[in-house]
Amino acid sequence: MTQQNENFKEFIGKLIGRVSSLENAMIQIDRKLADIPNQIEEAVQKRLDEITRSNQPAPVASLPTPQTQPWKCLATLSAHRGGVSSIAISQNGQFLSSVGKDNTLKIWDIPTGELTRTISGASGVASVAISPDGQTFANSSGSHIKIWDFRIGELPRSFSMEPGEVYSVAISLDGRLLVAGNSEGEITILDLPVGEQLRSFAWHSENTLDWHAKGSVKVVKISADKTIIASGGTDNTAKLWNLNTEELIFTLSGHSGSINTLAFSPQDNIVVSGSSDKTIKIWDVKTGSLQRTLYGHLEPVRTVTINPTGQLIASGSDDETIRIWNVTTGELLRTLSGHLGGVNSVAFSPDGKLLISGSQDMTIKFWSTN
C-alpha cells in the first residue's frame, strides 16, 4: 500500500509539472499571438517604405524612363463637337492648332489652355499645320488647302487640289514651304509667304514624278533641313524624295497596311512610320534600311512623333492608347490611357516638357513628361 502511495504521489507530481509546463507554453503562445499584429504592421510599413523609395524620382537623366517620367495628364480641353483629327504646335511653344470632324479649326494658347479662336464652315478637315512663329495656319478642307494669316485679314488663301481630297499638310521649320498630299496621289509644294504653287506631282502620270504606284497619299512630311520630303500612302510604302532635284532617294517597304503617319527625327537621321498593320517602323534616312519594328498597339497606328532630343517616340492608335518608346532600343517605356476614343494626333512641345494628344473622343489632353 505504501509503495502504491509513493507511485501515486510521483504520478501527481509529474502531472503537476506537465500542467505547469503547459501553462508556461500557453503564456508564451499568448504573448506571441499578442505580438503578431505589431509584426504585421511593421512588415506592412516596411514594404510601403520600400515601394515609396522605389517610386521616388531619380536624378534627371538624358533619357527619360518610367521611373523618372510620371507622364501625368495635366489638362483636358473639350471644345470640339466631333473627333479631333489633327493637332500642331508652333515652334515658339505658344500656340496649338486643332481641327476636328465638327469642321472647325481651333487655336489655343498653350500656357493657359485658353481657346482663342474658332473658325467654322470648313468641310472634310483632316489635317492642320502651323508656322514656326504661330502666325500662319494651314488646314485641309475637302479638295482645297486653306491658309490663314490673321495679321492680314480674316479670309484665307485657298488652293485647289481637285478632284482629290486633301489628306495631309505640312509646313517646313523655316516657314517657307507648304507640302500637301491628296487622295489622287498628288503632292503639291507651295511657297507659303508668297502664296504660289511651286510644283505639283502626280503619281500616275507618265510625264511627272511617280510618287506612289497605287493609292492615296495619306501623309507628307518635310525634313528639318528642308532637303527631303517623306510621303506615305495606301500602297503600304513610304518614299523619300530629294526636294531640290525631285529624285527618288528610297522606297521604304515592309508594312502590310496603309501608312497613316510619318515623323522625321530633329536630327533628320531617322524617319518613323506608323501603319494600319498596327506596327511602327524606324528607318535610317541615309541608307533607307529598316532599323527596327515596334510591336504593341492592338489597332491601327494613326500618329507618331519624336521628342526634341530625338530619344523618344510617342504613338497613338485606334486602341485608345498613347505609347512611349525608346528610339535606340525600341523598348516600350510607358502606355498612357485616358482617352475614350482612338488617338489621332500627338505632338511634343518644342521644349519637350509637354506631350499633347487629340482623340476621336473629341478631347485634347496635355501630358507632363517630367
TORKOL-4160 file (C-alpha; in steps of 0.2 Angstrom, whole numbers, padded with zeros to 4 digits, m for minus):
370
<pt num="1" X="0000" Y="0000" Z="0000"/>
<pt num="2" X="0014" Y="0011" Z="0004"/>
<pt num="3" X="0023" Y="0008" Z="m0012"/>
<pt num="4" X="0006" Y="0012" Z="m0022"/>
<pt num="5" X="0005" Y="0029" Z="m0012"/>
<pt num="6" X="0023" Y="0033" Z="m0017"/>
<pt num="7" X="0019" Y="0029" Z="m0035"/>
<pt num="8" X="0003" Y="0039" Z="m0035"/>
<pt num="9" X="0012" Y="0054" Z="m0027"/>
<pt num="10" X="0026" Y="0053" Z="m0041"/>
<pt num="11" X="0012" Y="0052" Z="m0054"/>
<pt num="12" X="0003" Y="0068" Z="m0047"/>
<pt num="13" X="0020" Y="0077" Z="m0046"/>
<pt num="14" X="0024" Y="0073" Z="m0064"/>
<pt num="15" X="0006" Y="0078" Z="m0069"/>
<pt num="16" X="0008" Y="0095" Z="m0060"/>
<pt num="17" X="0024" Y="0098" Z="m0068"/>
<pt num="18" X="0017" Y="0095" Z="m0086"/>
<pt num="19" X="0002" Y="0106" Z="m0082"/>
<pt num="20" X="0014" Y="0119" Z="m0076"/>
<pt num="21" X="0025" Y="0117" Z="m0092"/>
<pt num="22" X="0009" Y="0118" Z="m0102"/>
<pt num="23" X="0003" Y="0134" Z="m0093"/>
<pt num="24" X="0020" Y="0142" Z="m0097"/>
<pt num="25" X="0019" Y="0137" Z="m0115"/>
<pt num="26" X="0002" Y="0144" Z="m0116"/>
<pt num="27" X="0008" Y="0160" Z="m0109"/>
<pt num="28" X="0022" Y="0161" Z="m0122"/>
<pt num="29" X="0009" Y="0157" Z="m0136"/>
<pt num="30" X="m0002" Y="0171" Z="m0129"/>
<pt num="31" X="0012" Y="0183" Z="m0129"/>
<pt num="32" X="0017" Y="0178" Z="m0147"/>
<pt num="33" X="m0001" Y="0180" Z="m0153"/>
<pt num="34" X="m0002" Y="0197" Z="m0145"/>
<pt num="35" X="0013" Y="0202" Z="m0154"/>
<pt num="36" X="0008" Y="0196" Z="m0171"/>
<pt num="37" X="m0002" Y="0212" Z="m0176"/>
<pt num="38" X="0013" Y="0223" Z="m0172"/>
<pt num="39" X="0024" Y="0212" Z="m0183"/>
<pt num="40" X="0011" Y="0213" Z="m0197"/>
<pt num="41" X="0010" Y="0232" Z="m0195"/>
<pt num="42" X="0029" Y="0233" Z="m0195"/>
<pt num="43" X="0030" Y="0222" Z="m0211"/>
<pt num="44" X="0017" Y="0232" Z="m0220"/>
<pt num="45" X="0025" Y="0248" Z="m0216"/>
<pt num="46" X="0042" Y="0241" Z="m0221"/>
<pt num="47" X="0035" Y="0236" Z="m0238"/>
<pt num="48" X="0026" Y="0253" Z="m0240"/>
<pt num="49" X="0043" Y="0262" Z="m0237"/>
<pt num="50" X="0051" Y="0251" Z="m0250"/>
<pt num="51" X="0038" Y="0255" Z="m0263"/>
<pt num="52" X="0039" Y="0273" Z="m0259"/>
<pt num="53" X="0058" Y="0274" Z="m0261"/>
<pt num="54" X="0057" Y="0264" Z="m0277"/>
<pt num="55" X="0044" Y="0277" Z="m0284"/>
<pt num="56" X="0054" Y="0292" Z="m0279"/>
<pt num="57" X="0060" Y="0302" Z="m0294"/>
<pt num="58" X="0078" Y="0298" Z="m0298"/>
<pt num="59" X="0090" Y="0312" Z="m0304"/>
<pt num="60" X="0086" Y="0319" Z="m0321"/>
<pt num="61" X="0095" Y="0309" Z="m0334"/>
<pt num="62" X="0097" Y="0312" Z="m0353"/>
<pt num="63" X="0084" Y="0298" Z="m0357"/>
<pt num="64" X="0068" Y="0298" Z="m0348"/>
<pt num="65" X="0062" Y="0282" Z="m0340"/>
<pt num="66" X="0046" Y="0276" Z="m0332"/>
<pt num="67" X="0053" Y="0279" Z="m0315"/>
<pt num="68" X="0058" Y="0297" Z="m0319"/>
<pt num="69" X="0044" Y="0301" Z="m0331"/>
<pt num="70" X="0027" Y="0302" Z="m0322"/>
<pt num="71" X="0018" Y="0306" Z="m0339"/>
<pt num="72" X="0003" Y="0314" Z="m0329"/>
<pt num="73" X="m0012" Y="0321" Z="m0338"/>
<pt num="74" X="m0012" Y="0340" Z="m0333"/>
<pt num="75" X="m0027" Y="0346" Z="m0343"/>
<pt num="76" X="m0041" Y="0340" Z="m0354"/>
<pt num="77" X="m0048" Y="0353" Z="m0367"/>
<pt num="78" X="m0066" Y="0350" Z="m0373"/>
<pt num="79" X="m0072" Y="0362" Z="m0386"/>
<pt num="80" X="m0074" Y="0351" Z="m0402"/>
<pt num="81" X="m0090" Y="0343" Z="m0406"/>
<pt num="82" X="m0083" Y="0329" Z="m0416"/>
<pt num="83" X="m0067" Y="0319" Z="m0416"/>
<pt num="84" X="m0051" Y="0329" Z="m0416"/>
<pt num="85" X="m0042" Y="0324" Z="m0432"/>
<pt num="86" X="m0026" Y="0333" Z="m0431"/>
<pt num="87" X="m0016" Y="0345" Z="m0420"/>
<pt num="88" X="0000" Y="0355" Z="m0422"/>
<pt num="89" X="0011" Y="0366" Z="m0411"/>
<pt num="90" X="0020" Y="0382" Z="m0415"/>
<pt num="91" X="0039" Y="0381" Z="m0413"/>
<pt num="92" X="0039" Y="0395" Z="m0400"/>
<pt num="93" X="0028" Y="0384" Z="m0389"/>
<pt num="94" X="0014" Y="0397" Z="m0388"/>
<pt num="95" X="0000" Y="0391" Z="m0399"/>
<pt num="96" X="m0009" Y="0375" Z="m0403"/>
<pt num="97" X="m0020" Y="0372" Z="m0418"/>
<pt num="98" X="m0033" Y="0358" Z="m0419"/>
<pt num="99" X="m0045" Y="0353" Z="m0432"/>
<pt num="100" X="m0060" Y="0341" Z="m0430"/>
<pt num="101" X="m0074" Y="0332" Z="m0438"/>
<pt num="102" X="m0085" Y="0346" Z="m0432"/>
<pt num="103" X="m0077" Y="0355" Z="m0447"/>
<pt num="104" X="m0069" Y="0368" Z="m0436"/>
<pt num="105" X="m0051" Y="0375" Z="m0434"/>
<pt num="106" X="m0047" Y="0380" Z="m0416"/>
<pt num="107" X="m0032" Y="0390" Z="m0410"/>
<pt num="108" X="m0027" Y="0388" Z="m0392"/>
<pt num="109" X="m0015" Y="0397" Z="m0380"/>
<pt num="110" X="m0004" Y="0383" Z="m0373"/>
<pt num="111" X="0002" Y="0391" Z="m0357"/>
<pt num="112" X="m0016" Y="0394" Z="m0351"/>
<pt num="113" X="m0026" Y="0381" Z="m0361"/>
<pt num="114" X="m0037" Y="0395" Z="m0367"/>
<pt num="115" X="m0047" Y="0394" Z="m0383"/>
<pt num="116" X="m0043" Y="0410" Z="m0393"/>
<pt num="117" X="m0051" Y="0407" Z="m0410"/>
<pt num="118" X="m0063" Y="0396" Z="m0418"/>
<pt num="119" X="m0065" Y="0395" Z="m0437"/>
<pt num="120" X="m0081" Y="0386" Z="m0443"/>
<pt num="121" X="m0088" Y="0381" Z="m0460"/>
<pt num="122" X="m0074" Y="0370" Z="m0467"/>
<pt num="123" X="m0078" Y="0353" Z="m0473"/>
<pt num="124" X="m0068" Y="0337" Z="m0474"/>
<pt num="125" X="m0055" Y="0344" Z="m0462"/>
<pt num="126" X="m0042" Y="0331" Z="m0460"/>
<pt num="127" X="m0025" Y="0339" Z="m0456"/>
<pt num="128" X="m0018" Y="0355" Z="m0449"/>
<pt num="129" X="m0001" Y="0364" Z="m0449"/>
<pt num="130" X="0006" Y="0379" Z="m0441"/>
<pt num="131" X="0021" Y="0391" Z="m0445"/>
<pt num="132" X="0035" Y="0392" Z="m0433"/>
<pt num="133" X="0030" Y="0409" Z="m0427"/>
<pt num="134" X="0012" Y="0403" Z="m0424"/>
<pt num="135" X="0005" Y="0417" Z="m0435"/>
<pt num="136" X="0001" Y="0406" Z="m0451"/>
<pt num="137" X="m0011" Y="0391" Z="m0451"/>
<pt num="138" X="m0015" Y="0379" Z="m0464"/>
<pt num="139" X="m0028" Y="0366" Z="m0465"/>
<pt num="140" X="m0035" Y="0353" Z="m0477"/>
<pt num="141" X="m0053" Y="0357" Z="m0482"/>
<pt num="142" X="m0060" Y="0344" Z="m0494"/>
<pt num="143" X="m0051" Y="0346" Z="m0510"/>
<pt num="144" X="m0043" Y="0363" Z="m0505"/>
<pt num="145" X="m0029" Y="0369" Z="m0494"/>
<pt num="146" X="m0034" Y="0384" Z="m0484"/>
<pt num="147" X="m0020" Y="0396" Z="m0477"/>
<pt num="148" X="m0024" Y="0408" Z="m0463"/>
<pt num="149" X="m0014" Y="0423" Z="m0458"/>
<pt num="150" X="m0024" Y="0434" Z="m0446"/>
<pt num="151" X="m0012" Y="0448" Z="m0447"/>
<pt num="152" X="m0018" Y="0452" Z="m0465"/>
<pt num="153" X="m0036" Y="0448" Z="m0464"/>
<pt num="154" X="m0050" Y="0436" Z="m0458"/>
<pt num="155" X="m0051" Y="0427" Z="m0475"/>
<pt num="156" X="m0040" Y="0413" Z="m0480"/>
<pt num="157" X="m0030" Y="0410" Z="m0496"/>
<pt num="158" X="m0036" Y="0394" Z="m0504"/>
<pt num="159" X="m0028" Y="0382" Z="m0516"/>
<pt num="160" X="m0036" Y="0368" Z="m0525"/>
<pt num="161" X="m0030" Y="0350" Z="m0527"/>
<pt num="162" X="m0046" Y="0344" Z="m0536"/>
<pt num="163" X="m0053" Y="0332" Z="m0539"/>
<pt num="164" X="m0044" Y="0323" Z="m0524"/>
<pt num="165" X="m0047" Y="0326" Z="m0506"/>
<pt num="166" X="m0033" Y="0333" Z="m0496"/>
<pt num="167" X="m0027" Y="0321" Z="m0483"/>
<pt num="168" X="m0011" Y="0330" Z="m0476"/>
<pt num="169" X="m0002" Y="0347" Z="m0475"/>
<pt num="170" X="0015" Y="0351" Z="m0468"/>
<pt num="171" X="0025" Y="0367" Z="m0466"/>
<pt num="172" X="0044" Y="0367" Z="m0466"/>
<pt num="173" X="0053" Y="0373" Z="m0450"/>
<pt num="174" X="0058" Y="0389" Z="m0458"/>
<pt num="175" X="0040" Y="0393" Z="m0463"/>
<pt num="176" X="0044" Y="0395" Z="m0481"/>
<pt num="177" X="0037" Y="0379" Z="m0489"/>
<pt num="178" X="0020" Y="0370" Z="m0488"/>
<pt num="179" X="0018" Y="0352" Z="m0494"/>
<pt num="180" X="0001" Y="0344" Z="m0496"/>
<pt num="181" X="m0005" Y="0326" Z="m0502"/>
<pt num="182" X="m0022" Y="0320" Z="m0508"/>
<pt num="183" X="m0032" Y="0305" Z="m0512"/>
<pt num="184" X="m0027" Y="0305" Z="m0530"/>
<pt num="185" X="m0009" Y="0303" Z="m0526"/>
<pt num="186" X="m0004" Y="0321" Z="m0530"/>
<pt num="187" X="0008" Y="0331" Z="m0520"/>
<pt num="188" X="0009" Y="0350" Z="m0521"/>
<pt num="189" X="0023" Y="0361" Z="m0515"/>
<pt num="190" X="0018" Y="0379" Z="m0511"/>
<pt num="191" X="0029" Y="0395" Z="m0507"/>
<pt num="192" X="0020" Y="0399" Z="m0491"/>
<pt num="193" X="0024" Y="0418" Z="m0489"/>
<pt num="194" X="0021" Y="0422" Z="m0507"/>
<pt num="195" X="0006" Y="0410" Z="m0509"/>
<pt num="196" X="0012" Y="0402" Z="m0526"/>
<pt num="197" X="0012" Y="0384" Z="m0531"/>
<pt num="198" X="0030" Y="0379" Z="m0535"/>
<pt num="199" X="0027" Y="0361" Z="m0541"/>
<pt num="200" X="0014" Y="0348" Z="m0541"/>
<pt num="201" X="0017" Y="0329" Z="m0544"/>
<pt num="202" X="0005" Y="0316" Z="m0549"/>
<pt num="203" X="0010" Y="0298" Z="m0545"/>
<pt num="204" X="0000" Y="0291" Z="m0560"/>
<pt num="205" X="0005" Y="0302" Z="m0574"/>
<pt num="206" X="0019" Y="0297" Z="m0587"/>
<pt num="207" X="0025" Y="0314" Z="m0588"/>
<pt num="208" X="0028" Y="0318" Z="m0570"/>
<pt num="209" X="0036" Y="0310" Z="m0555"/>
<pt num="210" X="0030" Y="0293" Z="m0550"/>
<pt num="211" X="0026" Y="0296" Z="m0531"/>
<pt num="212" X="0016" Y="0280" Z="m0527"/>
<pt num="213" X="0012" Y="0265" Z="m0538"/>
<pt num="214" X="m0006" Y="0264" Z="m0532"/>
<pt num="215" X="m0017" Y="0273" Z="m0519"/>
<pt num="216" X="m0019" Y="0289" Z="m0510"/>
<pt num="217" X="m0005" Y="0299" Z="m0501"/>
<pt num="218" X="m0011" Y="0299" Z="m0483"/>
<pt num="219" X="0004" Y="0309" Z="m0475"/>
<pt num="220" X="0018" Y="0321" Z="m0480"/>
<pt num="221" X="0032" Y="0327" Z="m0470"/>
<pt num="222" X="0047" Y="0339" Z="m0473"/>
<pt num="223" X="0064" Y="0336" Z="m0465"/>
<pt num="224" X="0071" Y="0349" Z="m0454"/>
<pt num="225" X="0084" Y="0354" Z="m0466"/>
<pt num="226" X="0071" Y="0356" Z="m0480"/>
<pt num="227" X="0080" Y="0344" Z="m0492"/>
<pt num="228" X="0069" Y="0328" Z="m0491"/>
<pt num="229" X="0050" Y="0326" Z="m0492"/>
<pt num="230" X="0043" Y="0310" Z="m0485"/>
<pt num="231" X="0027" Y="0303" Z="m0491"/>
<pt num="232" X="0016" Y="0288" Z="m0486"/>
<pt num="233" X="0001" Y="0280" Z="m0494"/>
<pt num="234" X="m0011" Y="0267" Z="m0496"/>
<pt num="235" X="0001" Y="0257" Z="m0506"/>
<pt num="236" X="0009" Y="0252" Z="m0490"/>
<pt num="237" X="0025" Y="0261" Z="m0494"/>
<pt num="238" X="0034" Y="0277" Z="m0489"/>
<pt num="239" X="0045" Y="0286" Z="m0501"/>
<pt num="240" X="0059" Y="0299" Z="m0498"/>
<pt num="241" X="0062" Y="0312" Z="m0511"/>
<pt num="242" X="0075" Y="0325" Z="m0514"/>
<pt num="243" X="0065" Y="0341" Z="m0513"/>
<pt num="244" X="0078" Y="0351" Z="m0524"/>
<pt num="245" X="0081" Y="0338" Z="m0538"/>
<pt num="246" X="0064" Y="0329" Z="m0537"/>
<pt num="247" X="0074" Y="0312" Z="m0537"/>
<pt num="248" X="0068" Y="0297" Z="m0528"/>
<pt num="249" X="0080" Y="0293" Z="m0514"/>
<pt num="250" X="0072" Y="0277" Z="m0506"/>
<pt num="251" X="0056" Y="0267" Z="m0506"/>
<pt num="252" X="0053" Y="0261" Z="m0489"/>
<pt num="253" X="0044" Y="0244" Z="m0490"/>
<pt num="254" X="0039" Y="0232" Z="m0476"/>
<pt num="255" X="0022" Y="0237" Z="m0469"/>
<pt num="256" X="0007" Y="0226" Z="m0473"/>
<pt num="257" X="m0005" Y="0240" Z="m0471"/>
<pt num="258" X="m0008" Y="0258" Z="m0476"/>
<pt num="259" X="0005" Y="0271" Z="m0469"/>
<pt num="260" X="m0005" Y="0284" Z="m0459"/>
<pt num="261" X="0009" Y="0294" Z="m0451"/>
<pt num="262" X="0027" Y="0299" Z="m0453"/>
<pt num="263" X="0039" Y="0308" Z="m0442"/>
<pt num="264" X="0057" Y="0314" Z="m0445"/>
<pt num="265" X="0069" Y="0315" Z="m0430"/>
<pt num="266" X="0075" Y="0333" Z="m0426"/>
<pt num="267" X="0092" Y="0327" Z="m0432"/>
<pt num="268" X="0085" Y="0320" Z="m0449"/>
<pt num="269" X="0094" Y="0304" Z="m0446"/>
<pt num="270" X="0079" Y="0293" Z="m0445"/>
<pt num="271" X="0061" Y="0293" Z="m0451"/>
<pt num="272" X="0047" Y="0284" Z="m0441"/>
<pt num="273" X="0032" Y="0277" Z="m0450"/>
<pt num="274" X="0015" Y="0271" Z="m0442"/>
<pt num="275" X="0003" Y="0259" Z="m0451"/>
<pt num="276" X="m0014" Y="0251" Z="m0451"/>
<pt num="277" X="m0004" Y="0235" Z="m0449"/>
<pt num="278" X="m0003" Y="0240" Z="m0430"/>
<pt num="279" X="0016" Y="0242" Z="m0431"/>
<pt num="280" X="0029" Y="0256" Z="m0430"/>
<pt num="281" X="0045" Y="0256" Z="m0441"/>
<pt num="282" X="0061" Y="0265" Z="m0439"/>
<pt num="283" X="0071" Y="0269" Z="m0454"/>
<pt num="284" X="0088" Y="0275" Z="m0457"/>
<pt num="285" X="0087" Y="0291" Z="m0469"/>
<pt num="286" X="0105" Y="0289" Z="m0476"/>
<pt num="287" X="0103" Y="0271" Z="m0481"/>
<pt num="288" X="0084" Y="0268" Z="m0482"/>
<pt num="289" X="0087" Y="0252" Z="m0471"/>
<pt num="290" X="0074" Y="0246" Z="m0458"/>
<pt num="291" X="0082" Y="0248" Z="m0441"/>
<pt num="292" X="0068" Y="0240" Z="m0430"/>
<pt num="293" X="0049" Y="0237" Z="m0429"/>
<pt num="294" X="0040" Y="0241" Z="m0414"/>
<pt num="295" X="0025" Y="0230" Z="m0408"/>
<pt num="296" X="0012" Y="0234" Z="m0395"/>
<pt num="297" X="m0003" Y="0243" Z="m0402"/>
<pt num="298" X="m0018" Y="0232" Z="m0404"/>
<pt num="299" X="m0026" Y="0243" Z="m0418"/>
<pt num="300" X="m0020" Y="0253" Z="m0432"/>
<pt num="301" X="m0007" Y="0267" Z="m0428"/>
<pt num="302" X="m0013" Y="0284" Z="m0433"/>
<pt num="303" X="0000" Y="0296" Z="m0427"/>
<pt num="304" X="0019" Y="0296" Z="m0422"/>
<pt num="305" X="0030" Y="0310" Z="m0416"/>
<pt num="306" X="0048" Y="0311" Z="m0410"/>
<pt num="307" X="0053" Y="0322" Z="m0395"/>
<pt num="308" X="0065" Y="0337" Z="m0397"/>
<pt num="309" X="0081" Y="0326" Z="m0391"/>
<pt num="310" X="0077" Y="0313" Z="m0403"/>
<pt num="311" X="0077" Y="0300" Z="m0390"/>
<pt num="312" X="0058" Y="0296" Z="m0388"/>
<pt num="313" X="0044" Y="0291" Z="m0400"/>
<pt num="314" X="0026" Y="0294" Z="m0395"/>
<pt num="315" X="0012" Y="0285" Z="m0405"/>
<pt num="316" X="m0006" Y="0285" Z="m0404"/>
<pt num="317" X="m0018" Y="0272" Z="m0410"/>
<pt num="318" X="m0036" Y="0267" Z="m0413"/>
<pt num="319" X="m0034" Y="0256" Z="m0397"/>
<pt num="320" X="m0036" Y="0272" Z="m0387"/>
<pt num="321" X="m0019" Y="0272" Z="m0380"/>
<pt num="322" X="m0003" Y="0283" Z="m0382"/>
<pt num="323" X="0013" Y="0273" Z="m0381"/>
<pt num="324" X="0031" Y="0280" Z="m0377"/>
<pt num="325" X="0046" Y="0271" Z="m0385"/>
<pt num="326" X="0065" Y="0272" Z="m0383"/>
<pt num="327" X="0071" Y="0276" Z="m0400"/>
<pt num="328" X="0088" Y="0267" Z="m0398"/>
<pt num="329" X="0082" Y="0251" Z="m0390"/>
<pt num="330" X="0064" Y="0250" Z="m0396"/>
<pt num="331" X="0059" Y="0247" Z="m0378"/>
<pt num="332" X="0041" Y="0252" Z="m0374"/>
<pt num="333" X="0043" Y="0263" Z="m0359"/>
<pt num="334" X="0025" Y="0268" Z="m0355"/>
<pt num="335" X="0007" Y="0266" Z="m0360"/>
<pt num="336" X="m0004" Y="0281" Z="m0357"/>
<pt num="337" X="m0023" Y="0278" Z="m0355"/>
<pt num="338" X="m0036" Y="0291" Z="m0353"/>
<pt num="339" X="m0044" Y="0294" Z="m0370"/>
<pt num="340" X="m0060" Y="0286" Z="m0373"/>
<pt num="341" X="m0058" Y="0285" Z="m0392"/>
<pt num="342" X="m0044" Y="0282" Z="m0404"/>
<pt num="343" X="m0029" Y="0294" Z="m0403"/>
<pt num="344" X="m0027" Y="0303" Z="m0420"/>
<pt num="345" X="m0013" Y="0315" Z="m0417"/>
<pt num="346" X="0001" Y="0318" Z="m0405"/>
<pt num="347" X="0014" Y="0331" Z="m0404"/>
<pt num="348" X="0028" Y="0336" Z="m0392"/>
<pt num="349" X="0031" Y="0354" Z="m0386"/>
<pt num="350" X="0047" Y="0362" Z="m0393"/>
<pt num="351" X="0055" Y="0361" Z="m0375"/>
<pt num="352" X="0049" Y="0343" Z="m0374"/>
<pt num="353" X="0040" Y="0346" Z="m0357"/>
<pt num="354" X="0023" Y="0343" Z="m0364"/>
<pt num="355" X="0015" Y="0329" Z="m0375"/>
<pt num="356" X="m0002" Y="0335" Z="m0382"/>
<pt num="357" X="m0014" Y="0322" Z="m0390"/>
<pt num="358" X="m0030" Y="0324" Z="m0400"/>
<pt num="359" X="m0043" Y="0310" Z="m0400"/>
<pt num="360" X="m0059" Y="0303" Z="m0408"/>
<pt num="361" X="m0067" Y="0306" Z="m0391"/>
<pt num="362" X="m0067" Y="0325" Z="m0395"/>
<pt num="363" X="m0054" Y="0330" Z="m0382"/>
<pt num="364" X="m0037" Y="0336" Z="m0382"/>
<pt num="365" X="m0025" Y="0331" Z="m0367"/>
<pt num="366" X="m0009" Y="0339" Z="m0360"/>
<pt num="367" X="0003" Y="0326" Z="m0353"/>
<pt num="368" X="0018" Y="0331" Z="m0342"/>
<pt num="369" X="0034" Y="0322" Z="m0347"/>
<pt num="370" X="0045" Y="0327" Z="m0332"/>
